[in-house]
Amino acid sequence: MSMWEVEHIIEQTIKLIASADSTDREKRHLIHNAYYLQAAFDTSHTHFRVKDILLSTQYMQAYAIEEFPTYHLYPKYFDSLIDAGDAWVYDNPTAIRSTDNPEVALWDNESQRLYVDFGSPYYSLNTDETVALYEPLDFALLIIREASKQNNKGIVYDWTGFVLFYLLTMLPSDKTVSELQQPYFTEIRSIFASFDFTNYEPIDDRLDLYSDFHKEWLSEQQLKWLMYVTAV
């Protein structure tokens, strides 16, 4: 089952990035990091929920079927998409997906267009740019900072829970406790404490920072950071 709560967090993150006081170039790199992080979890694509943002920042590029760079190699396959639902398109669309045959485009039945992401082999815009990847906790802190700047307490709360309950479990850092506290959790705690969450309802019970449910399965390190961040 798709982790809808992660999809929701990433969708809201894309909207937050779109509202940031930064250039489209900077936004493209942040959006790329958001989707790169989402790919580490069991989720479906969420591109079309925020399609206008992805197109306006030139993170995503649209192609008509016959204009796609490999159309001439697989015309029968591409023409068949006209009557198909939304679908990923592989580099060799007639073969199965593999590490050597990844997804390179996304077909949208509604708009009858193929879409490619910034950094993909068939993205032909902004070709002077290279993708810069953040470490998961570095990206998390960056987003929490931006959410604080935009006074978006929902994203501050949800991303704090995402860090504690998801990132530390599924994408654990190799940093020591002291290395985690000063650059990450001291600031996260400070930002978290600047908001009143008295009546805030988390998007999912799995992101509830005040639920006793978590204490049954959190690691010793996670429990320590949970207590540290919420003891305000």
mmCIF file of the C-alpha atoms, coordinates in Angstrom:
data_MODEL
# 
_entry.id   MODEL 
# 
loop_
_atom_site.group_PDB 
_atom_site.id 
_atom_site.type_symbol 
_atom_site.label_atom_id 
_atom_site.label_alt_id 
_atom_site.label_comp_id 
_atom_site.label_asym_id 
_atom_site.label_entity_id 
_atom_site.label_seq_id 
_atom_site.pdbx_PDB_ins_code 
_atom_site.Cartn_x 
_atom_site.Cartn_y 
_atom_site.Cartn_z 
_atom_site.occupancy 
_atom_site.B_iso_or_equiv 
_atom_site.pdbx_formal_charge 
_atom_site.auth_seq_id 
_atom_site.auth_comp_id 
_atom_site.auth_asym_id 
_atom_site.auth_atom_id 
_atom_site.pdbx_PDB_model_num 
ATOM 1   C CA . MET A 1 1   ? 0.000  0.000  0.000   1.00 0.00 ? 1   MET A CA 1 
ATOM 2   C CA . SER A 1 2   ? 1.347  3.397  -0.985  1.00 0.00 ? 2   SER A CA 1 
ATOM 3   C CA . MET A 1 3   ? 2.625  5.577  1.877   1.00 0.00 ? 3   MET A CA 1 
ATOM 4   C CA . TRP A 1 4   ? 0.144  8.364  1.287   1.00 0.00 ? 4   TRP A CA 1 
ATOM 5   C CA . GLU A 1 5   ? 1.419  10.399 4.231   1.00 0.00 ? 5   GLU A CA 1 
ATOM 6   C CA . VAL A 1 6   ? 4.860  10.655 2.593   1.00 0.00 ? 6   VAL A CA 1 
ATOM 7   C CA . GLU A 1 7   ? 3.210  11.618 -0.696  1.00 0.00 ? 7   GLU A CA 1 
ATOM 8   C CA . HIS A 1 8   ? 1.289  14.347 1.149   1.00 0.00 ? 8   HIS A CA 1 
ATOM 9   C CA . ILE A 1 9   ? 4.436  15.680 2.809   1.00 0.00 ? 9   ILE A CA 1 
ATOM 10  C CA . ILE A 1 10  ? 6.276  15.851 -0.512  1.00 0.00 ? 10  ILE A CA 1 
ATOM 11  C CA . GLU A 1 11  ? 3.314  17.512 -2.235  1.00 0.00 ? 11  GLU A CA 1 
ATOM 12  C CA . GLN A 1 12  ? 3.170  20.174 0.471   1.00 0.00 ? 12  GLN A CA 1 
ATOM 13  C CA . THR A 1 13  ? 6.945  20.542 0.278   1.00 0.00 ? 13  THR A CA 1 
ATOM 14  C CA . ILE A 1 14  ? 6.766  21.280 -3.453  1.00 0.00 ? 14  ILE A CA 1 
ATOM 15  C CA . LYS A 1 15  ? 4.192  23.994 -2.745  1.00 0.00 ? 15  LYS A CA 1 
ATOM 16  C CA . LEU A 1 16  ? 6.413  25.421 -0.015  1.00 0.00 ? 16  LEU A CA 1 
ATOM 17  C CA . ILE A 1 17  ? 9.396  25.497 -2.379  1.00 0.00 ? 17  ILE A CA 1 
ATOM 18  C CA . ALA A 1 18  ? 7.280  27.237 -5.021  1.00 0.00 ? 18  ALA A CA 1 
ATOM 19  C CA . SER A 1 19  ? 6.492  30.011 -2.523  1.00 0.00 ? 19  SER A CA 1 
ATOM 20  C CA . ALA A 1 20  ? 10.105 30.476 -1.440  1.00 0.00 ? 20  ALA A CA 1 
ATOM 21  C CA . ASP A 1 21  ? 11.966 33.682 -2.208  1.00 0.00 ? 21  ASP A CA 1 
ATOM 22  C CA . SER A 1 22  ? 14.494 31.992 -4.491  1.00 0.00 ? 22  SER A CA 1 
ATOM 23  C CA . THR A 1 23  ? 15.236 31.582 -8.179  1.00 0.00 ? 23  THR A CA 1 
ATOM 24  C CA . ASP A 1 24  ? 13.715 28.917 -10.399 1.00 0.00 ? 24  ASP A CA 1 
ATOM 25  C CA . ARG A 1 25  ? 17.176 27.374 -10.636 1.00 0.00 ? 25  ARG A CA 1 
ATOM 26  C CA . GLU A 1 26  ? 17.299 26.968 -6.849  1.00 0.00 ? 26  GLU A CA 1 
ATOM 27  C CA . LYS A 1 27  ? 13.726 25.674 -6.810  1.00 0.00 ? 27  LYS A CA 1 
ATOM 28  C CA . ARG A 1 28  ? 14.524 23.025 -9.421  1.00 0.00 ? 28  ARG A CA 1 
ATOM 29  C CA . HIS A 1 29  ? 17.307 21.649 -7.258  1.00 0.00 ? 29  HIS A CA 1 
ATOM 30  C CA . LEU A 1 30  ? 15.137 21.623 -4.145  1.00 0.00 ? 30  LEU A CA 1 
ATOM 31  C CA . ILE A 1 31  ? 12.262 19.928 -5.974  1.00 0.00 ? 31  ILE A CA 1 
ATOM 32  C CA . HIS A 1 32  ? 14.675 17.326 -7.330  1.00 0.00 ? 32  HIS A CA 1 
ATOM 33  C CA . ASN A 1 33  ? 15.822 16.582 -3.797  1.00 0.00 ? 33  ASN A CA 1 
ATOM 34  C CA . ALA A 1 34  ? 12.233 16.273 -2.590  1.00 0.00 ? 34  ALA A CA 1 
ATOM 35  C CA . TYR A 1 35  ? 11.397 13.688 -5.249  1.00 0.00 ? 35  TYR A CA 1 
ATOM 36  C CA . TYR A 1 36  ? 14.725 11.897 -4.761  1.00 0.00 ? 36  TYR A CA 1 
ATOM 37  C CA . LEU A 1 37  ? 13.843 11.505 -1.088  1.00 0.00 ? 37  LEU A CA 1 
ATOM 38  C CA . GLN A 1 38  ? 10.291 10.397 -1.875  1.00 0.00 ? 38  GLN A CA 1 
ATOM 39  C CA . ALA A 1 39  ? 11.690 7.659  -4.141  1.00 0.00 ? 39  ALA A CA 1 
ATOM 40  C CA . ALA A 1 40  ? 13.234 5.985  -1.080  1.00 0.00 ? 40  ALA A CA 1 
ATOM 41  C CA . PHE A 1 41  ? 9.737  5.170  0.176   1.00 0.00 ? 41  PHE A CA 1 
ATOM 42  C CA . ASP A 1 42  ? 6.829  3.090  -1.099  1.00 0.00 ? 42  ASP A CA 1 
ATOM 43  C CA . THR A 1 43  ? 4.947  5.837  -2.889  1.00 0.00 ? 43  THR A CA 1 
ATOM 44  C CA . SER A 1 44  ? 3.256  6.566  -6.176  1.00 0.00 ? 44  SER A CA 1 
ATOM 45  C CA . HIS A 1 45  ? 4.193  9.548  -8.305  1.00 0.00 ? 45  HIS A CA 1 
ATOM 46  C CA . THR A 1 46  ? 2.704  12.857 -7.189  1.00 0.00 ? 46  THR A CA 1 
ATOM 47  C CA . HIS A 1 47  ? 3.848  15.010 -10.102 1.00 0.00 ? 47  HIS A CA 1 
ATOM 48  C CA . PHE A 1 48  ? 0.430  15.768 -11.531 1.00 0.00 ? 48  PHE A CA 1 
ATOM 49  C CA . ARG A 1 49  ? -0.867 17.098 -8.207  1.00 0.00 ? 49  ARG A CA 1 
ATOM 50  C CA . VAL A 1 50  ? 1.556  20.002 -8.615  1.00 0.00 ? 50  VAL A CA 1 
ATOM 51  C CA . LYS A 1 51  ? 2.000  19.981 -12.387 1.00 0.00 ? 51  LYS A CA 1 
ATOM 52  C CA . ASP A 1 52  ? 1.628  23.747 -12.782 1.00 0.00 ? 52  ASP A CA 1 
ATOM 53  C CA . ILE A 1 53  ? 4.462  24.357 -10.316 1.00 0.00 ? 53  ILE A CA 1 
ATOM 54  C CA . LEU A 1 54  ? 6.741  21.815 -11.971 1.00 0.00 ? 54  LEU A CA 1 
ATOM 55  C CA . LEU A 1 55  ? 6.156  23.331 -15.396 1.00 0.00 ? 55  LEU A CA 1 
ATOM 56  C CA . SER A 1 56  ? 6.426  26.976 -14.308 1.00 0.00 ? 56  SER A CA 1 
ATOM 57  C CA . THR A 1 57  ? 9.784  26.350 -12.608 1.00 0.00 ? 57  THR A CA 1 
ATOM 58  C CA . GLN A 1 58  ? 10.940 24.265 -15.588 1.00 0.00 ? 58  GLN A CA 1 
ATOM 59  C CA . TYR A 1 59  ? 11.530 21.309 -13.311 1.00 0.00 ? 59  TYR A CA 1 
ATOM 60  C CA . MET A 1 60  ? 9.362  19.316 -15.704 1.00 0.00 ? 60  MET A CA 1 
ATOM 61  C CA . GLN A 1 61  ? 9.382  19.478 -19.498 1.00 0.00 ? 61  GLN A CA 1 
ATOM 62  C CA . ALA A 1 62  ? 6.422  18.492 -21.672 1.00 0.00 ? 62  ALA A CA 1 
ATOM 63  C CA . TYR A 1 63  ? 6.583  16.684 -25.011 1.00 0.00 ? 63  TYR A CA 1 
ATOM 64  C CA . ALA A 1 64  ? 3.955  15.889 -27.587 1.00 0.00 ? 64  ALA A CA 1 
ATOM 65  C CA . ILE A 1 65  ? 4.178  12.172 -28.399 1.00 0.00 ? 65  ILE A CA 1 
ATOM 66  C CA . GLU A 1 66  ? 5.673  12.586 -31.854 1.00 0.00 ? 66  GLU A CA 1 
ATOM 67  C CA . GLU A 1 67  ? 8.244  15.063 -30.514 1.00 0.00 ? 67  GLU A CA 1 
ATOM 68  C CA . PHE A 1 68  ? 9.667  12.741 -27.878 1.00 0.00 ? 68  PHE A CA 1 
ATOM 69  C CA . PRO A 1 69  ? 13.350 12.023 -28.675 1.00 0.00 ? 69  PRO A CA 1 
ATOM 70  C CA . THR A 1 70  ? 12.891 8.244  -29.011 1.00 0.00 ? 70  THR A CA 1 
ATOM 71  C CA . TYR A 1 71  ? 9.552  8.307  -30.806 1.00 0.00 ? 71  TYR A CA 1 
ATOM 72  C CA . HIS A 1 72  ? 11.188 7.297  -34.096 1.00 0.00 ? 72  HIS A CA 1 
ATOM 73  C CA . LEU A 1 73  ? 12.556 4.145  -32.448 1.00 0.00 ? 73  LEU A CA 1 
ATOM 74  C CA . TYR A 1 74  ? 9.257  2.949  -30.969 1.00 0.00 ? 74  TYR A CA 1 
ATOM 75  C CA . PRO A 1 75  ? 6.425  4.666  -32.885 1.00 0.00 ? 75  PRO A CA 1 
ATOM 76  C CA . LYS A 1 76  ? 3.938  1.844  -32.343 1.00 0.00 ? 76  LYS A CA 1 
ATOM 77  C CA . TYR A 1 77  ? 4.432  1.926  -28.570 1.00 0.00 ? 77  TYR A CA 1 
ATOM 78  C CA . PHE A 1 78  ? 4.202  5.693  -28.289 1.00 0.00 ? 78  PHE A CA 1 
ATOM 79  C CA . ASP A 1 79  ? 1.115  5.872  -30.485 1.00 0.00 ? 79  ASP A CA 1 
ATOM 80  C CA . SER A 1 80  ? -0.549 3.305  -28.211 1.00 0.00 ? 80  SER A CA 1 
ATOM 81  C CA . LEU A 1 81  ? -0.249 5.721  -25.287 1.00 0.00 ? 81  LEU A CA 1 
ATOM 82  C CA . ILE A 1 82  ? -2.975 7.898  -26.764 1.00 0.00 ? 82  ILE A CA 1 
ATOM 83  C CA . ASP A 1 83  ? -5.609 5.489  -25.451 1.00 0.00 ? 83  ASP A CA 1 
ATOM 84  C CA . ALA A 1 84  ? -3.689 4.471  -22.319 1.00 0.00 ? 84  ALA A CA 1 
ATOM 85  C CA . GLY A 1 85  ? -3.947 5.697  -18.749 1.00 0.00 ? 85  GLY A CA 1 
ATOM 86  C CA . ASP A 1 86  ? -1.167 7.494  -16.910 1.00 0.00 ? 86  ASP A CA 1 
ATOM 87  C CA . ALA A 1 87  ? 2.013  5.444  -17.121 1.00 0.00 ? 87  ALA A CA 1 
ATOM 88  C CA . TRP A 1 88  ? 5.759  5.488  -16.640 1.00 0.00 ? 88  TRP A CA 1 
ATOM 89  C CA . VAL A 1 89  ? 7.752  5.167  -19.843 1.00 0.00 ? 89  VAL A CA 1 
ATOM 90  C CA . TYR A 1 90  ? 11.038 3.261  -19.763 1.00 0.00 ? 90  TYR A CA 1 
ATOM 91  C CA . ASP A 1 91  ? 14.111 4.081  -21.795 1.00 0.00 ? 91  ASP A CA 1 
ATOM 92  C CA . ASN A 1 92  ? 13.307 1.029  -23.901 1.00 0.00 ? 92  ASN A CA 1 
ATOM 93  C CA . PRO A 1 93  ? 9.534  1.075  -23.531 1.00 0.00 ? 93  PRO A CA 1 
ATOM 94  C CA . THR A 1 94  ? 9.096  -2.400 -25.025 1.00 0.00 ? 94  THR A CA 1 
ATOM 95  C CA . ALA A 1 95  ? 11.251 -4.063 -22.339 1.00 0.00 ? 95  ALA A CA 1 
ATOM 96  C CA . ILE A 1 96  ? 10.754 -4.521 -18.616 1.00 0.00 ? 96  ILE A CA 1 
ATOM 97  C CA . ARG A 1 97  ? 12.075 -2.041 -16.086 1.00 0.00 ? 97  ARG A CA 1 
ATOM 98  C CA . SER A 1 98  ? 15.607 -2.665 -14.797 1.00 0.00 ? 98  SER A CA 1 
ATOM 99  C CA . THR A 1 99  ? 18.634 -0.719 -13.563 1.00 0.00 ? 99  THR A CA 1 
ATOM 100 C CA . ASP A 1 100 ? 19.706 -0.496 -17.199 1.00 0.00 ? 100 ASP A CA 1 
ATOM 101 C CA . ASN A 1 101 ? 16.223 0.390  -18.369 1.00 0.00 ? 101 ASN A CA 1 
ATOM 102 C CA . PRO A 1 102 ? 14.827 2.999  -15.956 1.00 0.00 ? 102 PRO A CA 1 
ATOM 103 C CA . GLU A 1 103 ? 11.797 5.242  -16.172 1.00 0.00 ? 103 GLU A CA 1 
ATOM 104 C CA . VAL A 1 104 ? 12.583 8.265  -18.322 1.00 0.00 ? 104 VAL A CA 1 
ATOM 105 C CA . ALA A 1 105 ? 9.188  9.879  -18.803 1.00 0.00 ? 105 ALA A CA 1 
ATOM 106 C CA . LEU A 1 106 ? 5.669  9.999  -17.432 1.00 0.00 ? 106 LEU A CA 1 
ATOM 107 C CA . TRP A 1 107 ? 2.644  9.848  -19.711 1.00 0.00 ? 107 TRP A CA 1 
ATOM 108 C CA . ASP A 1 108 ? -0.356 11.968 -18.739 1.00 0.00 ? 108 ASP A CA 1 
ATOM 109 C CA . ASN A 1 109 ? -3.549 10.842 -20.434 1.00 0.00 ? 109 ASN A CA 1 
ATOM 110 C CA . GLU A 1 110 ? -5.462 14.012 -19.552 1.00 0.00 ? 110 GLU A CA 1 
ATOM 111 C CA . SER A 1 111 ? -3.077 16.399 -21.285 1.00 0.00 ? 111 SER A CA 1 
ATOM 112 C CA . GLN A 1 112 ? -1.895 13.805 -23.861 1.00 0.00 ? 112 GLN A CA 1 
ATOM 113 C CA . ARG A 1 113 ? 1.696  14.738 -23.118 1.00 0.00 ? 113 ARG A CA 1 
ATOM 114 C CA . LEU A 1 114 ? 4.887  13.038 -22.001 1.00 0.00 ? 114 LEU A CA 1 
ATOM 115 C CA . TYR A 1 115 ? 6.743  14.679 -19.136 1.00 0.00 ? 115 TYR A CA 1 
ATOM 116 C CA . VAL A 1 116 ? 10.389 14.395 -18.159 1.00 0.00 ? 116 VAL A CA 1 
ATOM 117 C CA . ASP A 1 117 ? 12.053 15.638 -14.988 1.00 0.00 ? 117 ASP A CA 1 
ATOM 118 C CA . PHE A 1 118 ? 15.000 17.925 -14.526 1.00 0.00 ? 118 PHE A CA 1 
ATOM 119 C CA . GLY A 1 119 ? 18.097 15.717 -14.567 1.00 0.00 ? 119 GLY A CA 1 
ATOM 120 C CA . SER A 1 120 ? 16.593 13.003 -16.732 1.00 0.00 ? 120 SER A CA 1 
ATOM 121 C CA . PRO A 1 121 ? 18.344 12.035 -20.028 1.00 0.00 ? 121 PRO A CA 1 
ATOM 122 C CA . TYR A 1 122 ? 15.648 13.597 -22.204 1.00 0.00 ? 122 TYR A CA 1 
ATOM 123 C CA . TYR A 1 123 ? 15.358 16.880 -20.324 1.00 0.00 ? 123 TYR A CA 1 
ATOM 124 C CA . SER A 1 124 ? 16.663 19.492 -22.763 1.00 0.00 ? 124 SER A CA 1 
ATOM 125 C CA . LEU A 1 125 ? 16.097 22.707 -20.785 1.00 0.00 ? 125 LEU A CA 1 
ATOM 126 C CA . ASN A 1 126 ? 18.702 24.367 -18.562 1.00 0.00 ? 126 ASN A CA 1 
ATOM 127 C CA . THR A 1 127 ? 21.385 21.970 -19.750 1.00 0.00 ? 127 THR A CA 1 
ATOM 128 C CA . ASP A 1 128 ? 24.121 23.962 -18.012 1.00 0.00 ? 128 ASP A CA 1 
ATOM 129 C CA . GLU A 1 129 ? 22.862 22.860 -14.600 1.00 0.00 ? 129 GLU A CA 1 
ATOM 130 C CA . THR A 1 130 ? 23.940 19.785 -12.662 1.00 0.00 ? 130 THR A CA 1 
ATOM 131 C CA . VAL A 1 131 ? 21.856 18.154 -9.963  1.00 0.00 ? 131 VAL A CA 1 
ATOM 132 C CA . ALA A 1 132 ? 23.092 18.726 -6.410  1.00 0.00 ? 132 ALA A CA 1 
ATOM 133 C CA . LEU A 1 133 ? 21.872 16.181 -3.866  1.00 0.00 ? 133 LEU A CA 1 
ATOM 134 C CA . TYR A 1 134 ? 21.561 16.940 -0.164  1.00 0.00 ? 134 TYR A CA 1 
ATOM 135 C CA . GLU A 1 135 ? 21.985 14.472 2.664   1.00 0.00 ? 135 GLU A CA 1 
ATOM 136 C CA . PRO A 1 136 ? 18.453 13.640 3.933   1.00 0.00 ? 136 PRO A CA 1 
ATOM 137 C CA . LEU A 1 137 ? 18.863 15.482 7.256   1.00 0.00 ? 137 LEU A CA 1 
ATOM 138 C CA . ASP A 1 138 ? 20.437 18.499 5.573   1.00 0.00 ? 138 ASP A CA 1 
ATOM 139 C CA . PHE A 1 139 ? 17.462 18.706 3.218   1.00 0.00 ? 139 PHE A CA 1 
ATOM 140 C CA . ALA A 1 140 ? 15.018 18.204 6.091   1.00 0.00 ? 140 ALA A CA 1 
ATOM 141 C CA . LEU A 1 141 ? 16.533 21.063 8.063   1.00 0.00 ? 141 LEU A CA 1 
ATOM 142 C CA . LEU A 1 142 ? 16.482 23.297 5.002   1.00 0.00 ? 142 LEU A CA 1 
ATOM 143 C CA . ILE A 1 143 ? 12.751 22.619 4.504   1.00 0.00 ? 143 ILE A CA 1 
ATOM 144 C CA . ILE A 1 144 ? 11.937 23.125 8.190   1.00 0.00 ? 144 ILE A CA 1 
ATOM 145 C CA . ARG A 1 145 ? 13.786 26.449 8.079   1.00 0.00 ? 145 ARG A CA 1 
ATOM 146 C CA . GLU A 1 146 ? 11.834 27.528 5.005   1.00 0.00 ? 146 GLU A CA 1 
ATOM 147 C CA . ALA A 1 147 ? 8.547  26.448 6.593   1.00 0.00 ? 147 ALA A CA 1 
ATOM 148 C CA . SER A 1 148 ? 9.383  28.558 9.648   1.00 0.00 ? 148 SER A CA 1 
ATOM 149 C CA . LYS A 1 149 ? 10.227 31.499 7.399   1.00 0.00 ? 149 LYS A CA 1 
ATOM 150 C CA . GLN A 1 150 ? 6.846  31.161 5.683   1.00 0.00 ? 150 GLN A CA 1 
ATOM 151 C CA . ASN A 1 151 ? 5.095  30.662 9.043   1.00 0.00 ? 151 ASN A CA 1 
ATOM 152 C CA . ASN A 1 152 ? 3.852  27.251 7.916   1.00 0.00 ? 152 ASN A CA 1 
ATOM 153 C CA . LYS A 1 153 ? 3.550  25.370 11.190  1.00 0.00 ? 153 LYS A CA 1 
ATOM 154 C CA . GLY A 1 154 ? 1.953  22.354 9.514   1.00 0.00 ? 154 GLY A CA 1 
ATOM 155 C CA . ILE A 1 155 ? 5.075  21.626 7.510   1.00 0.00 ? 155 ILE A CA 1 
ATOM 156 C CA . VAL A 1 156 ? 7.288  22.300 10.542  1.00 0.00 ? 156 VAL A CA 1 
ATOM 157 C CA . TYR A 1 157 ? 5.314  19.706 12.516  1.00 0.00 ? 157 TYR A CA 1 
ATOM 158 C CA . ASP A 1 158 ? 5.018  17.111 9.767   1.00 0.00 ? 158 ASP A CA 1 
ATOM 159 C CA . TRP A 1 159 ? 8.652  17.340 8.706   1.00 0.00 ? 159 TRP A CA 1 
ATOM 160 C CA . THR A 1 160 ? 9.795  17.069 12.321  1.00 0.00 ? 160 THR A CA 1 
ATOM 161 C CA . GLY A 1 161 ? 7.778  13.874 12.610  1.00 0.00 ? 161 GLY A CA 1 
ATOM 162 C CA . PHE A 1 162 ? 9.073  12.713 9.238   1.00 0.00 ? 162 PHE A CA 1 
ATOM 163 C CA . VAL A 1 163 ? 12.651 13.138 10.456  1.00 0.00 ? 163 VAL A CA 1 
ATOM 164 C CA . LEU A 1 164 ? 12.085 11.350 13.756  1.00 0.00 ? 164 LEU A CA 1 
ATOM 165 C CA . PHE A 1 165 ? 9.845  8.508  12.659  1.00 0.00 ? 165 PHE A CA 1 
ATOM 166 C CA . TYR A 1 166 ? 10.921 7.887  9.068   1.00 0.00 ? 166 TYR A CA 1 
ATOM 167 C CA . LEU A 1 167 ? 14.331 9.288  8.149   1.00 0.00 ? 167 LEU A CA 1 
ATOM 168 C CA . LEU A 1 168 ? 16.119 8.082  11.282  1.00 0.00 ? 168 LEU A CA 1 
ATOM 169 C CA . THR A 1 169 ? 14.702 4.594  10.669  1.00 0.00 ? 169 THR A CA 1 
ATOM 170 C CA . MET A 1 170 ? 14.767 4.135  6.908   1.00 0.00 ? 170 MET A CA 1 
ATOM 171 C CA . LEU A 1 171 ? 17.622 6.480  6.003   1.00 0.00 ? 171 LEU A CA 1 
ATOM 172 C CA . PRO A 1 172 ? 19.718 6.520  9.193   1.00 0.00 ? 172 PRO A CA 1 
ATOM 173 C CA . SER A 1 173 ? 22.624 8.904  9.498   1.00 0.00 ? 173 SER A CA 1 
ATOM 174 C CA . ASP A 1 174 ? 26.107 7.646  10.305  1.00 0.00 ? 174 ASP A CA 1 
ATOM 175 C CA . LYS A 1 175 ? 26.760 10.726 12.455  1.00 0.00 ? 175 LYS A CA 1 
ATOM 176 C CA . THR A 1 176 ? 27.296 10.451 16.200  1.00 0.00 ? 176 THR A CA 1 
ATOM 177 C CA . VAL A 1 177 ? 24.766 11.751 18.729  1.00 0.00 ? 177 VAL A CA 1 
ATOM 178 C CA . SER A 1 178 ? 26.762 14.946 19.248  1.00 0.00 ? 178 SER A CA 1 
ATOM 179 C CA . GLU A 1 179 ? 27.144 15.422 15.499  1.00 0.00 ? 179 GLU A CA 1 
ATOM 180 C CA . LEU A 1 180 ? 23.381 15.150 15.111  1.00 0.00 ? 180 LEU A CA 1 
ATOM 181 C CA . GLN A 1 181 ? 22.438 17.453 17.954  1.00 0.00 ? 181 GLN A CA 1 
ATOM 182 C CA . GLN A 1 182 ? 24.274 20.656 17.186  1.00 0.00 ? 182 GLN A CA 1 
ATOM 183 C CA . PRO A 1 183 ? 23.772 20.992 13.422  1.00 0.00 ? 183 PRO A CA 1 
ATOM 184 C CA . TYR A 1 184 ? 20.290 19.434 13.304  1.00 0.00 ? 184 TYR A CA 1 
ATOM 185 C CA . PHE A 1 185 ? 18.206 18.843 16.399  1.00 0.00 ? 185 PHE A CA 1 
ATOM 186 C CA . THR A 1 186 ? 19.174 21.976 18.336  1.00 0.00 ? 186 THR A CA 1 
ATOM 187 C CA . GLU A 1 187 ? 17.806 24.103 15.494  1.00 0.00 ? 187 GLU A CA 1 
ATOM 188 C CA . ILE A 1 188 ? 14.825 21.845 14.807  1.00 0.00 ? 188 ILE A CA 1 
ATOM 189 C CA . ARG A 1 189 ? 13.904 22.055 18.493  1.00 0.00 ? 189 ARG A CA 1 
ATOM 190 C CA . SER A 1 190 ? 14.207 25.840 18.450  1.00 0.00 ? 190 SER A CA 1 
ATOM 191 C CA . ILE A 1 191 ? 11.999 26.164 15.379  1.00 0.00 ? 191 ILE A CA 1 
ATOM 192 C CA . PHE A 1 192 ? 9.478  23.654 16.744  1.00 0.00 ? 192 PHE A CA 1 
ATOM 193 C CA . ALA A 1 193 ? 9.273  25.580 20.027  1.00 0.00 ? 193 ALA A CA 1 
ATOM 194 C CA . SER A 1 194 ? 8.458  28.805 18.192  1.00 0.00 ? 194 SER A CA 1 
ATOM 195 C CA . PHE A 1 195 ? 5.011  27.490 17.175  1.00 0.00 ? 195 PHE A CA 1 
ATOM 196 C CA . ASP A 1 196 ? 1.923  26.648 19.221  1.00 0.00 ? 196 ASP A CA 1 
ATOM 197 C CA . PHE A 1 197 ? 0.738  23.162 18.272  1.00 0.00 ? 197 PHE A CA 1 
ATOM 198 C CA . THR A 1 198 ? -1.914 22.909 20.991  1.00 0.00 ? 198 THR A CA 1 
ATOM 199 C CA . ASN A 1 199 ? -4.790 22.411 18.546  1.00 0.00 ? 199 ASN A CA 1 
ATOM 200 C CA . TYR A 1 200 ? -2.802 21.048 15.626  1.00 0.00 ? 200 TYR A CA 1 
ATOM 201 C CA . GLU A 1 201 ? -3.985 17.738 14.185  1.00 0.00 ? 201 GLU A CA 1 
ATOM 202 C CA . PRO A 1 202 ? -1.250 15.719 12.423  1.00 0.00 ? 202 PRO A CA 1 
ATOM 203 C CA . ILE A 1 203 ? -2.091 14.472 8.947   1.00 0.00 ? 203 ILE A CA 1 
ATOM 204 C CA . ASP A 1 204 ? -1.680 10.885 10.181  1.00 0.00 ? 204 ASP A CA 1 
ATOM 205 C CA . ASP A 1 205 ? -1.344 9.120  13.531  1.00 0.00 ? 205 ASP A CA 1 
ATOM 206 C CA . ARG A 1 206 ? 2.081  7.915  12.425  1.00 0.00 ? 206 ARG A CA 1 
ATOM 207 C CA . LEU A 1 207 ? 3.267  11.533 12.529  1.00 0.00 ? 207 LEU A CA 1 
ATOM 208 C CA . ASP A 1 208 ? 1.769  12.346 15.927  1.00 0.00 ? 208 ASP A CA 1 
ATOM 209 C CA . LEU A 1 209 ? 4.705  13.569 18.018  1.00 0.00 ? 209 LEU A CA 1 
ATOM 210 C CA . TYR A 1 210 ? 2.743  13.324 21.271  1.00 0.00 ? 210 TYR A CA 1 
ATOM 211 C CA . SER A 1 211 ? 1.311  9.829  20.884  1.00 0.00 ? 211 SER A CA 1 
ATOM 212 C CA . ASP A 1 212 ? 2.382  7.077  23.298  1.00 0.00 ? 212 ASP A CA 1 
ATOM 213 C CA . PHE A 1 213 ? 2.080  4.666  20.382  1.00 0.00 ? 213 PHE A CA 1 
ATOM 214 C CA . HIS A 1 214 ? 5.547  5.572  19.150  1.00 0.00 ? 214 HIS A CA 1 
ATOM 215 C CA . LYS A 1 215 ? 7.255  4.698  22.418  1.00 0.00 ? 215 LYS A CA 1 
ATOM 216 C CA . GLU A 1 216 ? 6.585  1.013  21.773  1.00 0.00 ? 216 GLU A CA 1 
ATOM 217 C CA . TRP A 1 217 ? 8.731  0.786  18.662  1.00 0.00 ? 217 TRP A CA 1 
ATOM 218 C CA . LEU A 1 218 ? 11.114 3.750  18.580  1.00 0.00 ? 218 LEU A CA 1 
ATOM 219 C CA . SER A 1 219 ? 14.819 3.063  18.913  1.00 0.00 ? 219 SER A CA 1 
ATOM 220 C CA . GLU A 1 220 ? 16.636 4.491  21.914  1.00 0.00 ? 220 GLU A CA 1 
ATOM 221 C CA . GLN A 1 221 ? 18.112 7.214  19.716  1.00 0.00 ? 221 GLN A CA 1 
ATOM 222 C CA . GLN A 1 222 ? 14.757 8.152  18.170  1.00 0.00 ? 222 GLN A CA 1 
ATOM 223 C CA . LEU A 1 223 ? 13.083 8.282  21.564  1.00 0.00 ? 223 LEU A CA 1 
ATOM 224 C CA . LYS A 1 224 ? 15.840 10.541 22.842  1.00 0.00 ? 224 LYS A CA 1 
ATOM 225 C CA . TRP A 1 225 ? 15.418 12.986 19.982  1.00 0.00 ? 225 TRP A CA 1 
ATOM 226 C CA . LEU A 1 226 ? 11.617 12.888 20.279  1.00 0.00 ? 226 LEU A CA 1 
ATOM 227 C CA . MET A 1 227 ? 11.811 13.796 23.948  1.00 0.00 ? 227 MET A CA 1 
ATOM 228 C CA . TYR A 1 228 ? 14.413 16.461 23.206  1.00 0.00 ? 228 TYR A CA 1 
ATOM 229 C CA . VAL A 1 229 ? 12.451 18.156 20.421  1.00 0.00 ? 229 VAL A CA 1 
ATOM 230 C CA . THR A 1 230 ? 9.041  18.093 22.136  1.00 0.00 ? 230 THR A CA 1 
ATOM 231 C CA . ALA A 1 231 ? 10.220 18.974 25.672  1.00 0.00 ? 231 ALA A CA 1 
ATOM 232 C CA . VAL A 1 232 ? 9.436  22.628 25.186  1.00 0.00 ? 232 VAL A CA 1 
# 
